[in-house]
Every structure is written in structure tokens, then in C-alpha cells.
Amino acid sequence: MIRFILNTKKLLIIMIFIISCSEETIIYGEIENKDSTIQTASLPQTNVKLFQSFPLFGTEDKLYFGSFKESENLYSLVQMTLFSGNIPPVSLVDLLAESIQVDSAMVFFETQDTLNTGFGLGLYSVTSEEDNVFSDSLNFYNQNDFVDFESNSFLLNEINLTPDYFTQNSTGLDSVKIMFTEEDGSLDNFKKYFLDTDTYPARTFMLKDTGSMLDELFSIQSNESVNGPKMRVWYKEIIDEQTTLDTFITFFSQKDINVFRPPAINDNDFNYISLNSGSGLSSIIEFDLNLLDNLSRNELFKNSNLVFDVEYSNLLDEEDFYVIISAIQDPVQNWSFTSPFIDTSDEGEDPLYEVETNYTGDSRFIVSRKIEDNQVRIPIHDFLQGYKNGLFQHNELMIYSSPVNSPFDKVNLNLNAIEVMYVEP
């Protein structure tokens, strides 16, 4: 009897196993991602705006010369420290004392560049009576309100840079040296127009191409670099009747700036999303986000992208270009082109020339992507989710050039597609 009961239990277990194997296998992923939970939508573009902000030079660790990608480099300004880096410090005007005899001087710059063609690099002293010729509002478009540096400067000396001039050292740097000596008469001008800071307090050099415009790009390290411009002065100091000190001191750059004419804004730029940090060109796109207001609170956005095609660029084959997209803090009031740099005095009421405050990005949403295969793809699901949840109040996105880009790079983009995907958890 006991054996019968055991056999019956075994048979029941086998039958249950057979029945269970005949049922359809459950794939839990299909429950979690069933078709009804995945939705796609299109967010129409309602407005696009091209605007101009102040130029952005990225790390600003270089001073540029030459014409490159439709940008004309006019000159660079370098202000030197008033006192040397020695202990005790010596001022520029101290070097004109009767007890000091200046033997020679050298202003030198470091570069990683070489040249295909030669050009003359002139070193001028800015003879303005202003103590500080630099200003936070100095821009590269309209200098009418600032010192006319080219008229208020004196050529101290120049050097002819040729392709065979450069012999870079093990660090990849080479020095561009401009000397001042008694033999060529340049030392007297150096002492009169630069060391005499009582008469010319600007203590600022202007570097400029003295010949025909260089048709390639050449750069030197700026004050932002550890290899910034320097000035060395060799002199003898009479201590007493028996003692003369033969030594040198070094002055360092304190401030510098590029002054250049950026690419012109042409009519074609208005038809695209145009980006160029050198001319300050950025764009804003407005979207119709009414769809988001009609969704339930449970929807979550994922895999939502803005896709831009490159309509035009001046990039070379080996160059990268990064595009930044950000939410904006204030709504757009005027969708015509506006710029703080256009003279509106004779333009009347034409809205094309209306001046508008610069737009400020919202740091809570900012994404950067580079152009790849002539296209840039930027994820915006965090922005959409934030807008839906009340984190962002405006339905516009600002698009601009990344600081890592060269200020001479320019691209025009087309909004190719708006891919929006959301799910109900």
C-alpha cells in the first residue's frame, strides 16, 4: 500500500512537470517594455534666432597673428609689470637713474608654431597718457570709445620671421627674441618711449605685422600660459667709487589681449543656426512644448535628441568642433537678430538693429557634443523632464560654440530632426 502511494506521488509530480513545460515561457522584459508603454512624439520648432554676444577665446593662452579663416588679426597688446621680479624690485623708470647704465634689453616670446612664409613682427610702445589701456568692455568690433592704439604708438624695433628661424627645443617651444642695443640705435628709443613711465605710463607693447598681411595663422604664448611674454634688461649699477654691479633683471607680462576683425556676418548666417565664438555668433531655438503639459505625471523621457546637420563649416580635416546647448534663464522678447555691437544711431526703428541684453544660460541644463560625420547629436531628455516637472520655465534652448574651439572656427547648422521618446513606468 505504501509503495502504491509513493508511485502515485511520483506520477503526479511528473504530470505537473509535463504540464508546466507545455505553457508559454514568460519574458519579464516584455512586461517591463511592452509596446504600449513606449511613446514617440515630435516637438515642432516655432522660432529660431541668431544673436551676437561678446567674443569668447577659450583659454586665451595664445596671441594670434595673420589672416585666417576670414579673420583678420589687427594687433596684440601686452602690458608688462611695473616692477621686476627681482628682490628688491626695480621699477622701469628706476633704470633711467644716473647711477644706472642700461647696456641692452630683450623682449622675448615663446611659440609652438612654425611658418610657411615670412612676415615682419613689429614691437611698438603704446604712448597713451592713460595708465591702463585695458578695459573689461574692450571688444573687437568697435574701438571708437577706446585708445587709438595704432596712432598712439611708437615702433621700437622689429624682427623678420622666416620659416628657417625656428629651431624648437625639447619642450616643443621656440623663442622669438627682439633685441635693443646701442649699435643699431634701438636702445635709446626703448629707454625714451618705454622705460620712461612718467611720460608714457601705459607700459604696454603693441605687436603687429609690419609688412603685408600674413596669410596664415601664427601664435605666441600669452600671459595665460606659463610661458608668457618676458622682458630682460642688462645694466651696470654704480654702487660707489670702487664698486659697479653688472647684472640683469626680468619683467613679466601682466595682461594681454588679441585685437582682431572677425568674419563678417553675412545674409546666409540668418538662415541657419550659426556658431562662431570669435564673432560672438550664437543661436536660440524655441519649441512647442504643449505636448508635455498634456502628459500625465508618470511619463519619463529617454533617448530624446536634437540632431543637427552641418550646412557649412570652415573646419580643417583634423579639427574638432564642440557644440554646447543650454536652457536659458530669461524669455526671448524679440525674435529678430539683435546685437550689442551694431551702431543704432542712424537706423531708426528698424527691429533688425534693436539692441537687446545678452542671454544667460541655465547651469542646471548644459550639454556639449562634438560634430561627428558632419552631424551633431545632442541629448535633451533631461531638459524635457525638467520642463515637465517645472524645473525650467522657458521653452527655448541656446546653442553656442564651446570654449575649447578655436575662435576662428565657424559652422552653420540645420535642425534635421527632433526625436522624442517617453515611457510610462
FENTAFEN-V914488 format. One line per field, one symbol per residue. ss: DSSP state (@ for helix, = for strand, . for the rest). psi: psi as a letter, one per 20 degrees, with the letter a starting at -180 (. if undefined). A space follows every 10 residues. Layout:
ss=???
psi=???
//
This chain:
ss=.@@@@@@@@@ @@@@@@@@@@ @@.....@@@ @@..@@@=== =...====== ==........ .====.==.. ========== ..=....... =.@@@@...= ========== =.......== ======.... .......... .......... ..======== =.@@@..... ...======= .....@@@@@ @@@@@..... ...======. .......=== =........= ========.. ...======= ========== =.....@@@@ @.====.... =======..@ @@@@....== ========== ===....... .=======.. .......==. .......... @@@....... ========== .=..=====. @@@@@@@@.. .....===== =......... ========== ====.
psi=gghggghggg ghgggggggh hiqpppohhh ghkqhiipqq rpoqphqqpp rpaqqpjcik jqpqqrpplj poogrqpopq qhqrjrpqqp rghhijqhjp opgrqppqqq qjrrqhrrqp oqoqpojqiq hoiqqhjpaj gojhjapnhh hlqpogrrqo prhjhpnqah ijqqpopoqo rhgjihhghg hgighmihgn ihlpqppqoi bqppkrppqq pahiqilrqr pppprppoga hipppoaqrp qqqhqrqpor orqqorhhhi irnppohhjj prqpppqokh hhhiqriipp qqlpqpppqo hqqkqrhjqq pppppqqqhq qphpjrpqpi jpojhjicjo ihjppqqqqp qoiiopqpqq pplkqpoopj hhggghghjj hqiqkqpppr pqhiqpiipp qpqpogqoop pqqo.
//
